[in-house]
């Protein structure tokens, strides 16, 4: 790189910094956010658990309520919860994948139970972050009424953050959310015959 190129780059970055500083300083509001992780790609729950870990780093209390997923599944993230007994509450309350249970009434009952637990945390001002893992699946199959969920989100503490994960997020939830991220599948090792592995998928 020539001196001239370096000087042009420096001026460009100075201008970029000015614009970025102006943009950041114009944002003054703080509020509890509803964040939705959806899409066909891998990483929706993983990203949510990253937010849990971030909040734990600040000593903030968190709660995870898992819909659909079964309690007998052994996962690294569930084991992690045991390391933070004073800050993290974790409930895995599903019956397993819907194609495994093949029992709609059983799935509806387990999701209703999970929602009752979730609602307790959505009413607790001490909980900084609530993760509603795979709630989108429960909503997709109408195991829980959308209006019940939206009502719970509307009436939670004003500074509480909520992350909702799962494919096929419904429009009503997307409209109500502050942040929606869609994970897109570009390439997956499963398609090449690689099975789910400890530390990556669970």
VENUR-V763059 format. One line per field, one symbol per residue. ss: DSSP state (a for helix, b for strand, c for the rest). phi: phi as a letter, one per 30 degrees, with the letter a starting at -180 (. if undefined). burial: I if it has 24 or more other C-alpha atoms within 12 Angstrom, else O. Layout:
ss=???
phi=???
burial=???
//
This chain:
ss=ccaaaaaaaaaaaaaaaaaaaaaaaccccccccbbbbbcccccaaaaaaaaaaaaaacccbbbbbbbbbbcccccaaaaaaccccccbbbbbbbcccaaaaccaaaaaaaaaaaaaaaaaaaccccbbbbbbbcaaaaaacccccaaaaaaaaaccccccbbbbbcccccaaaaaaccbbbbccccccaaaacccccccccc
phi=.dedddddddddddddddddddddddccdbadcccccbjdddjddedddddddddddcicdbbbbccidcdddcbdddddeddbddcbcbbcbdcjeedddhbddddddddddddeddddddccddcdbcccdideddddcidbdeddddddddcdedcdcbccckdhededdedddcbbccdcdcabdedcjcddbdiccb
burial=OOOOOOOOOOOOOOOOOOOOOOOOOOOOOOOIIIIIIIIOOIIIIIIIIOIIIOIIOOOIIIIIIIIIIIOOOOOOIIOOIOOOOOIIIIIIIIIIOIOOOOOOOOIIOIIIIIIOIIIIIIIIOIIIIIIIIIIIIIIIIOIIOIOOIIOIIIOIIOIIIIIIIIIIIIOOIIOIIOOIIIIOOOOOOOOOOOOOOOOOOO
//
